[in-house]
Amino acid sequence: MAEEGVAQLQLGTFFELYHLPDAYFIRLREEAEQHGIRIASMFTAHRELGGFFRFEPGWEEVARRNYERLIEIGALLGAASVGSNPGALMRDEMARKQEGIARYLRHMQELQCYAYEKGLQRLTIEPMSCLAEPPTLPDEIVHMARTLEAHHREHPRSVPAGFCVDVSHGYADENGAVRHSPVALLETALPYLAEIHLKNTDSLFNSTFGFTEEERRRGIVDVDEVADVLVRNADRLPVEEVTGYLEIGGPKLGRDYSDRQVEGLLRESLQFLVEHFTTSHRPKLARSETR
């Protein structure tokens, strides 16, 4: 990251993270700072805080306890924001979707206050590409945002909740018809946008990948278009800067023949994003970063 001129990182979660002692994160922050890197954001990587949408005993309590721990870790790392996708309904419980959304929002309102106590600046939410993982549709995005925005206005000792929009997320229905493009959903979220995930995808938002030359040929995400949308709508954004975090899985990991490809994929994607999504390229945008 330092060699590529990238100075901010969004830390993705891993299973052990919720159980490691505070000292680990203090040391991690110090190591990052030694390289000129700020861990500015945290975000879940495995949909592991989805218990607010599960109705079996114990799931809701575990999600809340772990979300609080995530906030505590973010504070230890000096992160400004901590976020997650809200969660997923089981397909045979779709009729309880509104109940799950209400439960999630109730917890998030309390977590806005908890995050304020711990010194964070914001909680973030990621809109998804599936009706079982709200918010997906424009009205769901707006409803969640307005509910949490109203709570923040009414409770000064709380942090705002905004969106970490993944630019590869759109919505295609059960027949494969695209109902909402990634750009359309980005535009819906603009008044509540805090940061974005920079990721490439195919025409049905199925597989995701980066921005190497080969990946750009088969992907649909136009980074220049995303940046232009942000610039054109700068007066609608609630933040001074929008940081884009590169989010890619890379090749199959844990194999000697593929692990050696990771560095090249990261460097090429970062170099492309630094050129196409930076303050030097577009004055209103922050330099592209990495997750």
Short mmCIF file of the C-alpha atoms (twelve columns), coordinates in Angstrom:
data_MODEL
# 
_entry.id   MODEL 
# 
loop_
_atom_site.group_PDB 
_atom_site.id 
_atom_site.type_symbol 
_atom_site.label_atom_id 
_atom_site.label_alt_id 
_atom_site.label_comp_id 
_atom_site.label_asym_id 
_atom_site.label_seq_id 
_atom_site.Cartn_x 
_atom_site.Cartn_y 
_atom_site.Cartn_z 
_atom_site.pdbx_PDB_model_num 
ATOM 1   C CA . MET A 1   0.000   0.000   0.000   1 
ATOM 2   C CA . ALA A 2   2.717   2.442   0.971   1 
ATOM 3   C CA . GLU A 3   4.649   1.716   -2.223  1 
ATOM 4   C CA . GLU A 4   1.537   2.414   -4.317  1 
ATOM 5   C CA . GLY A 5   0.783   5.675   -2.509  1 
ATOM 6   C CA . VAL A 6   -2.316  4.353   -0.764  1 
ATOM 7   C CA . ALA A 7   -2.638  5.609   2.792   1 
ATOM 8   C CA . GLN A 8   -6.028  4.481   4.148   1 
ATOM 9   C CA . LEU A 9   -7.251  0.974   4.775   1 
ATOM 10  C CA . GLN A 10  -10.573 -0.613  5.564   1 
ATOM 11  C CA . LEU A 11  -9.993  -3.653  7.751   1 
ATOM 12  C CA . GLY A 12  -12.196 -6.599  6.876   1 
ATOM 13  C CA . THR A 13  -13.243 -8.935  9.646   1 
ATOM 14  C CA . PHE A 14  -12.150 -12.506 10.324  1 
ATOM 15  C CA . PHE A 15  -13.430 -15.046 12.807  1 
ATOM 16  C CA . GLU A 16  -10.767 -14.568 15.455  1 
ATOM 17  C CA . LEU A 17  -11.149 -10.777 15.428  1 
ATOM 18  C CA . TYR A 18  -14.053 -10.787 17.883  1 
ATOM 19  C CA . HIS A 19  -12.053 -12.763 20.450  1 
ATOM 20  C CA . LEU A 20  -8.557  -11.271 20.250  1 
ATOM 21  C CA . PRO A 21  -7.334  -9.084  23.136  1 
ATOM 22  C CA . ASP A 22  -7.148  -5.313  22.903  1 
ATOM 23  C CA . ALA A 23  -3.352  -5.476  22.760  1 
ATOM 24  C CA . TYR A 24  -3.467  -7.127  19.337  1 
ATOM 25  C CA . PHE A 25  -5.323  -4.203  17.792  1 
ATOM 26  C CA . ILE A 26  -3.165  -1.600  19.481  1 
ATOM 27  C CA . ARG A 27  -0.110  -3.317  18.004  1 
ATOM 28  C CA . LEU A 28  -1.753  -3.602  14.575  1 
ATOM 29  C CA . ARG A 29  -2.518  0.123   14.592  1 
ATOM 30  C CA . GLU A 30  1.093   0.908   15.495  1 
ATOM 31  C CA . GLU A 31  2.425   -1.311  12.709  1 
ATOM 32  C CA . ALA A 32  0.140   0.330   10.158  1 
ATOM 33  C CA . GLU A 33  1.168   3.805   11.274  1 
ATOM 34  C CA . GLN A 34  4.827   2.854   10.904  1 
ATOM 35  C CA . HIS A 35  4.114   2.385   7.194   1 
ATOM 36  C CA . GLY A 36  2.140   5.623   6.944   1 
ATOM 37  C CA . ILE A 37  -1.164  3.735   6.790   1 
ATOM 38  C CA . ARG A 38  -4.282  4.711   8.698   1 
ATOM 39  C CA . ILE A 39  -6.881  2.030   9.443   1 
ATOM 40  C CA . ALA A 40  -9.708  4.456   8.748   1 
ATOM 41  C CA . SER A 41  -12.605 2.026   8.486   1 
ATOM 42  C CA . MET A 42  -13.760 -1.462  9.428   1 
ATOM 43  C CA . PHE A 43  -16.308 -3.652  7.687   1 
ATOM 44  C CA . THR A 44  -17.563 -7.198  7.999   1 
ATOM 45  C CA . ALA A 45  -16.236 -9.644  5.429   1 
ATOM 46  C CA . HIS A 46  -18.388 -12.720 6.047   1 
ATOM 47  C CA . ARG A 47  -21.985 -11.510 6.719   1 
ATOM 48  C CA . GLU A 48  -21.419 -12.595 10.306  1 
ATOM 49  C CA . LEU A 49  -23.576 -9.933  11.980  1 
ATOM 50  C CA . GLY A 50  -26.800 -11.038 10.327  1 
ATOM 51  C CA . GLY A 51  -28.472 -12.369 13.446  1 
ATOM 52  C CA . PHE A 52  -30.928 -9.476  13.649  1 
ATOM 53  C CA . PHE A 53  -32.814 -11.153 10.789  1 
ATOM 54  C CA . ARG A 54  -32.796 -14.633 12.327  1 
ATOM 55  C CA . PHE A 55  -35.583 -15.645 14.682  1 
ATOM 56  C CA . GLU A 56  -34.112 -18.732 16.342  1 
ATOM 57  C CA . PRO A 57  -33.115 -18.201 19.995  1 
ATOM 58  C CA . GLY A 58  -29.668 -16.696 20.492  1 
ATOM 59  C CA . TRP A 59  -28.963 -15.230 17.063  1 
ATOM 60  C CA . GLU A 60  -30.080 -11.693 17.863  1 
ATOM 61  C CA . GLU A 61  -28.075 -11.587 21.099  1 
ATOM 62  C CA . VAL A 62  -24.900 -12.877 19.434  1 
ATOM 63  C CA . ALA A 63  -25.177 -10.326 16.614  1 
ATOM 64  C CA . ARG A 64  -25.592 -7.475  19.102  1 
ATOM 65  C CA . ARG A 65  -22.704 -8.599  21.307  1 
ATOM 66  C CA . ASN A 66  -20.363 -8.985  18.347  1 
ATOM 67  C CA . TYR A 67  -21.416 -5.653  16.820  1 
ATOM 68  C CA . GLU A 68  -20.532 -3.926  20.081  1 
ATOM 69  C CA . ARG A 69  -17.156 -5.666  20.065  1 
ATOM 70  C CA . LEU A 70  -16.593 -4.538  16.465  1 
ATOM 71  C CA . ILE A 71  -17.225 -0.950  17.537  1 
ATOM 72  C CA . GLU A 72  -14.783 -1.337  20.425  1 
ATOM 73  C CA . ILE A 73  -12.119 -2.695  18.062  1 
ATOM 74  C CA . GLY A 74  -12.707 0.152   15.622  1 
ATOM 75  C CA . ALA A 75  -12.057 2.612   18.423  1 
ATOM 76  C CA . LEU A 76  -8.830  0.826   19.377  1 
ATOM 77  C CA . LEU A 77  -7.642  1.023   15.767  1 
ATOM 78  C CA . GLY A 78  -8.512  4.703   15.433  1 
ATOM 79  C CA . ALA A 79  -11.093 3.998   12.724  1 
ATOM 80  C CA . ALA A 80  -13.649 6.673   11.915  1 
ATOM 81  C CA . SER A 81  -16.339 4.240   10.752  1 
ATOM 82  C CA . VAL A 82  -17.453 0.688   11.436  1 
ATOM 83  C CA . GLY A 83  -19.977 -1.120  9.283   1 
ATOM 84  C CA . SER A 84  -21.770 -4.237  8.141   1 
ATOM 85  C CA . ASN A 85  -24.505 -5.399  5.836   1 
ATOM 86  C CA . PRO A 86  -27.666 -5.686  7.961   1 
ATOM 87  C CA . GLY A 87  -28.219 -9.421  7.570   1 
ATOM 88  C CA . ALA A 88  -30.156 -12.058 5.648   1 
ATOM 89  C CA . LEU A 89  -33.551 -13.673 5.997   1 
ATOM 90  C CA . MET A 90  -33.965 -17.390 5.495   1 
ATOM 91  C CA . ARG A 91  -35.799 -17.920 2.203   1 
ATOM 92  C CA . ASP A 92  -38.708 -19.638 3.960   1 
ATOM 93  C CA . GLU A 93  -39.122 -16.631 6.288   1 
ATOM 94  C CA . MET A 94  -39.379 -13.849 3.726   1 
ATOM 95  C CA . ALA A 95  -42.808 -12.900 5.126   1 
ATOM 96  C CA . ARG A 96  -41.019 -11.685 8.261   1 
ATOM 97  C CA . LYS A 97  -38.836 -9.226  6.380   1 
ATOM 98  C CA . GLN A 98  -40.408 -6.069  7.815   1 
ATOM 99  C CA . GLU A 99  -40.142 -7.528  11.309  1 
ATOM 100 C CA . GLY A 100 -36.441 -8.149  10.731  1 
ATOM 101 C CA . ILE A 101 -35.876 -4.648  9.371   1 
ATOM 102 C CA . ALA A 102 -37.601 -3.121  12.403  1 
ATOM 103 C CA . ARG A 103 -35.517 -5.242  14.768  1 
ATOM 104 C CA . TYR A 104 -32.307 -4.303  12.969  1 
ATOM 105 C CA . LEU A 105 -33.114 -0.597  13.049  1 
ATOM 106 C CA . ARG A 106 -33.911 -0.748  16.750  1 
ATOM 107 C CA . HIS A 107 -30.505 -2.228  17.488  1 
ATOM 108 C CA . MET A 108 -28.749 0.187   15.144  1 
ATOM 109 C CA . GLN A 109 -30.276 3.168   16.933  1 
ATOM 110 C CA . GLU A 110 -28.844 1.900   20.207  1 
ATOM 111 C CA . LEU A 111 -25.523 1.155   18.523  1 
ATOM 112 C CA . GLN A 112 -25.375 4.714   17.182  1 
ATOM 113 C CA . CYS A 113 -25.232 5.838   20.810  1 
ATOM 114 C CA . TYR A 114 -22.717 3.139   21.761  1 
ATOM 115 C CA . ALA A 115 -20.446 4.137   18.891  1 
ATOM 116 C CA . TYR A 116 -20.580 7.760   20.082  1 
ATOM 117 C CA . GLU A 117 -19.497 6.654   23.563  1 
ATOM 118 C CA . LYS A 118 -16.515 4.839   22.050  1 
ATOM 119 C CA . GLY A 119 -15.422 7.812   19.951  1 
ATOM 120 C CA . LEU A 120 -16.362 6.681   16.432  1 
ATOM 121 C CA . GLN A 121 -17.630 9.116   13.823  1 
ATOM 122 C CA . ARG A 122 -20.072 6.936   11.897  1 
ATOM 123 C CA . LEU A 123 -21.676 3.540   11.427  1 
ATOM 124 C CA . THR A 124 -22.068 2.278   7.879   1 
ATOM 125 C CA . ILE A 125 -24.488 -0.039  6.071   1 
ATOM 126 C CA . GLU A 126 -23.958 -1.867  2.779   1 
ATOM 127 C CA . PRO A 127 -26.921 -2.214  0.382   1 
ATOM 128 C CA . MET A 128 -26.940 -5.690  -1.133  1 
ATOM 129 C CA . SER A 129 -28.077 -7.435  -4.353  1 
ATOM 130 C CA . CYS A 130 -30.724 -9.791  -2.979  1 
ATOM 131 C CA . LEU A 131 -34.256 -9.274  -1.639  1 
ATOM 132 C CA . ALA A 132 -33.411 -11.511 1.338   1 
ATOM 133 C CA . GLU A 133 -30.591 -9.117  2.293   1 
ATOM 134 C CA . PRO A 134 -32.106 -5.669  2.755   1 
ATOM 135 C CA . PRO A 135 -31.627 -2.914  1.923   1 
ATOM 136 C CA . THR A 136 -31.724 -3.758  -1.770  1 
ATOM 137 C CA . LEU A 137 -34.566 -1.793  -3.320  1 
ATOM 138 C CA . PRO A 138 -34.529 2.020   -3.408  1 
ATOM 139 C CA . ASP A 139 -37.396 2.349   -0.931  1 
ATOM 140 C CA . GLU A 140 -35.602 0.061   1.540   1 
ATOM 141 C CA . ILE A 141 -32.423 2.110   1.209   1 
ATOM 142 C CA . VAL A 142 -34.263 5.374   1.831   1 
ATOM 143 C CA . HIS A 143 -36.372 3.980   4.697   1 
ATOM 144 C CA . MET A 144 -33.366 2.694   6.638   1 
ATOM 145 C CA . ALA A 145 -31.388 5.864   6.045   1 
ATOM 146 C CA . ARG A 146 -34.171 8.226   7.074   1 
ATOM 147 C CA . THR A 147 -35.022 6.226   10.183  1 
ATOM 148 C CA . LEU A 148 -31.451 6.292   11.442  1 
ATOM 149 C CA . GLU A 149 -30.952 9.902   10.357  1 
ATOM 150 C CA . ALA A 150 -33.987 10.947  12.418  1 
ATOM 151 C CA . HIS A 151 -32.657 9.103   15.450  1 
ATOM 152 C CA . HIS A 152 -29.308 10.865  15.136  1 
ATOM 153 C CA . ARG A 153 -31.008 14.279  14.942  1 
ATOM 154 C CA . GLU A 154 -33.047 13.529  18.041  1 
ATOM 155 C CA . HIS A 155 -30.083 12.125  20.012  1 
ATOM 156 C CA . PRO A 156 -27.015 14.395  19.891  1 
ATOM 157 C CA . ARG A 157 -24.927 11.796  21.725  1 
ATOM 158 C CA . SER A 158 -25.064 9.404   18.782  1 
ATOM 159 C CA . VAL A 159 -23.158 8.991   15.538  1 
ATOM 160 C CA . PRO A 160 -24.764 9.236   12.096  1 
ATOM 161 C CA . ALA A 161 -25.356 6.077   10.088  1 
ATOM 162 C CA . GLY A 162 -24.520 6.210   6.396   1 
ATOM 163 C CA . PHE A 163 -23.986 3.850   3.513   1 
ATOM 164 C CA . CYS A 164 -20.879 2.067   2.354   1 
ATOM 165 C CA . VAL A 165 -22.096 1.459   -1.187  1 
ATOM 166 C CA . ASP A 166 -20.578 -1.377  -3.176  1 
ATOM 167 C CA . VAL A 167 -20.419 -0.173  -6.781  1 
ATOM 168 C CA . SER A 168 -20.823 -3.767  -8.011  1 
ATOM 169 C CA . HIS A 169 -24.207 -4.247  -6.299  1 
ATOM 170 C CA . GLY A 170 -27.366 -3.953  -8.362  1 
ATOM 171 C CA . TYR A 171 -30.604 -5.922  -8.305  1 
ATOM 172 C CA . ALA A 172 -31.634 -8.634  -10.774 1 
ATOM 173 C CA . ASP A 173 -34.932 -10.434 -10.143 1 
ATOM 174 C CA . GLU A 174 -35.605 -14.195 -10.075 1 
ATOM 175 C CA . ASN A 175 -35.771 -14.246 -13.877 1 
ATOM 176 C CA . GLY A 176 -32.402 -12.571 -14.260 1 
ATOM 177 C CA . ALA A 177 -33.888 -9.256  -15.360 1 
ATOM 178 C CA . VAL A 178 -31.915 -6.277  -14.049 1 
ATOM 179 C CA . ARG A 179 -34.331 -4.036  -12.170 1 
ATOM 180 C CA . HIS A 180 -31.852 -1.603  -10.652 1 
ATOM 181 C CA . SER A 181 -28.321 -1.011  -11.927 1 
ATOM 182 C CA . PRO A 182 -25.425 -0.391  -9.547  1 
ATOM 183 C CA . VAL A 183 -25.276 3.249   -10.652 1 
ATOM 184 C CA . ALA A 184 -29.013 3.695   -10.014 1 
ATOM 185 C CA . LEU A 185 -28.675 2.332   -6.472  1 
ATOM 186 C CA . LEU A 186 -25.604 4.497   -5.889  1 
ATOM 187 C CA . GLU A 187 -27.609 7.555   -6.912  1 
ATOM 188 C CA . THR A 188 -30.395 6.581   -4.504  1 
ATOM 189 C CA . ALA A 189 -27.917 6.352   -1.628  1 
ATOM 190 C CA . LEU A 190 -26.061 9.603   -2.379  1 
ATOM 191 C CA . PRO A 191 -27.687 11.771  0.355   1 
ATOM 192 C CA . TYR A 192 -26.556 9.209   2.934   1 
ATOM 193 C CA . LEU A 193 -23.247 8.074   1.413   1 
ATOM 194 C CA . ALA A 194 -20.154 7.774   3.593   1 
ATOM 195 C CA . GLU A 195 -17.725 5.547   1.658   1 
ATOM 196 C CA . ILE A 196 -17.739 3.022   -1.159  1 
ATOM 197 C CA . HIS A 197 -16.411 -0.405  -2.047  1 
ATOM 198 C CA . LEU A 198 -14.658 -0.420  -5.398  1 
ATOM 199 C CA . LYS A 199 -15.225 -3.814  -6.941  1 
ATOM 200 C CA . ASN A 200 -15.944 -5.168  -10.410 1 
ATOM 201 C CA . THR A 201 -18.662 -7.636  -11.382 1 
ATOM 202 C CA . ASP A 202 -20.474 -9.332  -14.259 1 
ATOM 203 C CA . SER A 203 -23.794 -8.325  -15.802 1 
ATOM 204 C CA . LEU A 204 -25.870 -10.183 -13.171 1 
ATOM 205 C CA . PHE A 205 -23.772 -9.161  -10.132 1 
ATOM 206 C CA . ASN A 206 -22.818 -12.787 -9.601  1 
ATOM 207 C CA . SER A 207 -19.026 -13.030 -9.446  1 
ATOM 208 C CA . THR A 208 -16.823 -10.180 -8.261  1 
ATOM 209 C CA . PHE A 209 -13.226 -9.324  -9.055  1 
ATOM 210 C CA . GLY A 210 -10.800 -6.435  -9.441  1 
ATOM 211 C CA . PHE A 211 -9.612  -3.984  -12.051 1 
ATOM 212 C CA . THR A 212 -6.699  -5.562  -13.851 1 
ATOM 213 C CA . GLU A 213 -6.752  -5.096  -17.627 1 
ATOM 214 C CA . GLU A 214 -8.189  -8.583  -18.138 1 
ATOM 215 C CA . GLU A 215 -10.824 -8.083  -15.430 1 
ATOM 216 C CA . ARG A 216 -11.893 -4.737  -16.876 1 
ATOM 217 C CA . ARG A 217 -12.593 -6.430  -20.216 1 
ATOM 218 C CA . ARG A 218 -15.130 -8.817  -18.663 1 
ATOM 219 C CA . GLY A 219 -16.508 -6.537  -15.935 1 
ATOM 220 C CA . ILE A 220 -19.301 -3.957  -16.113 1 
ATOM 221 C CA . VAL A 221 -18.211 -1.430  -13.472 1 
ATOM 222 C CA . ASP A 222 -17.047 1.836   -15.012 1 
ATOM 223 C CA . VAL A 223 -14.957 3.563   -12.348 1 
ATOM 224 C CA . ASP A 224 -14.931 6.824   -14.313 1 
ATOM 225 C CA . GLU A 225 -18.735 6.813   -14.370 1 
ATOM 226 C CA . VAL A 226 -18.865 6.188   -10.615 1 
ATOM 227 C CA . ALA A 227 -16.477 9.052   -9.962  1 
ATOM 228 C CA . ASP A 228 -18.402 11.347  -12.301 1 
ATOM 229 C CA . VAL A 229 -21.659 10.584  -10.461 1 
ATOM 230 C CA . LEU A 230 -20.020 11.610  -7.202  1 
ATOM 231 C CA . VAL A 231 -18.562 14.788  -8.645  1 
ATOM 232 C CA . ARG A 232 -21.831 15.843  -10.284 1 
ATOM 233 C CA . ASN A 233 -23.672 15.282  -7.028  1 
ATOM 234 C CA . ALA A 234 -21.071 16.642  -4.621  1 
ATOM 235 C CA . ASP A 235 -23.566 19.051  -3.094  1 
ATOM 236 C CA . ARG A 236 -25.857 16.118  -2.161  1 
ATOM 237 C CA . LEU A 237 -23.183 14.194  -0.272  1 
ATOM 238 C CA . PRO A 238 -23.145 14.358  3.548   1 
ATOM 239 C CA . VAL A 239 -19.336 14.015  3.739   1 
ATOM 240 C CA . GLU A 240 -16.495 16.202  2.511   1 
ATOM 241 C CA . GLU A 241 -14.566 13.296  1.036   1 
ATOM 242 C CA . VAL A 242 -15.630 9.918   -0.302  1 
ATOM 243 C CA . THR A 243 -13.026 7.209   0.165   1 
ATOM 244 C CA . GLY A 244 -13.161 4.223   -2.146  1 
ATOM 245 C CA . TYR A 245 -11.850 0.944   -0.748  1 
ATOM 246 C CA . LEU A 246 -10.703 -1.734  -3.179  1 
ATOM 247 C CA . GLU A 247 -12.489 -4.936  -2.161  1 
ATOM 248 C CA . ILE A 248 -11.459 -8.089  -4.002  1 
ATOM 249 C CA . GLY A 249 -11.048 -11.710 -3.077  1 
ATOM 250 C CA . GLY A 250 -8.232  -12.344 -5.517  1 
ATOM 251 C CA . PRO A 251 -7.454  -15.829 -6.870  1 
ATOM 252 C CA . LYS A 252 -8.034  -19.032 -4.923  1 
ATOM 253 C CA . LEU A 253 -6.001  -18.492 -1.756  1 
ATOM 254 C CA . GLY A 254 -4.043  -21.070 0.181   1 
ATOM 255 C CA . ARG A 255 -2.426  -22.595 -2.906  1 
ATOM 256 C CA . ASP A 256 1.266   -22.229 -3.707  1 
ATOM 257 C CA . TYR A 257 0.528   -21.801 -7.403  1 
ATOM 258 C CA . SER A 258 -2.044  -19.016 -6.902  1 
ATOM 259 C CA . ASP A 259 -0.943  -17.104 -3.810  1 
ATOM 260 C CA . ARG A 260 1.947   -15.622 -5.760  1 
ATOM 261 C CA . GLN A 261 -0.599  -13.912 -8.057  1 
ATOM 262 C CA . VAL A 262 -2.070  -11.770 -5.267  1 
ATOM 263 C CA . GLU A 263 0.575   -9.042  -5.287  1 
ATOM 264 C CA . GLY A 264 0.273   -8.433  -9.012  1 
ATOM 265 C CA . LEU A 265 -3.532  -8.319  -8.883  1 
ATOM 266 C CA . LEU A 266 -3.477  -5.857  -6.012  1 
ATOM 267 C CA . ARG A 267 -0.854  -3.609  -7.547  1 
ATOM 268 C CA . GLU A 268 -2.509  -3.457  -10.965 1 
ATOM 269 C CA . SER A 269 -5.964  -2.780  -9.522  1 
ATOM 270 C CA . LEU A 270 -4.628  -0.114  -7.156  1 
ATOM 271 C CA . GLN A 271 -2.663  1.595   -9.904  1 
ATOM 272 C CA . PHE A 272 -5.751  1.740   -12.103 1 
ATOM 273 C CA . LEU A 273 -7.900  3.125   -9.283  1 
ATOM 274 C CA . VAL A 274 -5.306  5.691   -8.234  1 
ATOM 275 C CA . GLU A 275 -5.378  6.969   -11.818 1 
ATOM 276 C CA . HIS A 276 -9.155  6.925   -12.222 1 
ATOM 277 C CA . PHE A 277 -10.468 7.649   -8.722  1 
ATOM 278 C CA . THR A 278 -8.260  10.163  -6.936  1 
ATOM 279 C CA . THR A 279 -8.125  13.741  -5.727  1 
ATOM 280 C CA . SER A 280 -5.534  14.520  -8.372  1 
ATOM 281 C CA . HIS A 281 -7.813  13.128  -11.080 1 
ATOM 282 C CA . ARG A 282 -11.041 14.605  -9.691  1 
ATOM 283 C CA . PRO A 283 -10.690 17.326  -7.042  1 
ATOM 284 C CA . LYS A 284 -13.775 16.332  -5.013  1 
ATOM 285 C CA . LEU A 285 -12.704 12.713  -4.454  1 
ATOM 286 C CA . ALA A 286 -10.335 11.162  -1.950  1 
ATOM 287 C CA . ARG A 287 -7.508  8.909   -3.141  1 
ATOM 288 C CA . SER A 288 -8.557  5.337   -3.801  1 
ATOM 289 C CA . GLU A 289 -7.694  3.091   -0.927  1 
ATOM 290 C CA . THR A 290 -7.622  -0.649  -0.229  1 
ATOM 291 C CA . ARG A 291 -9.467  -3.055  1.948   1 
# 
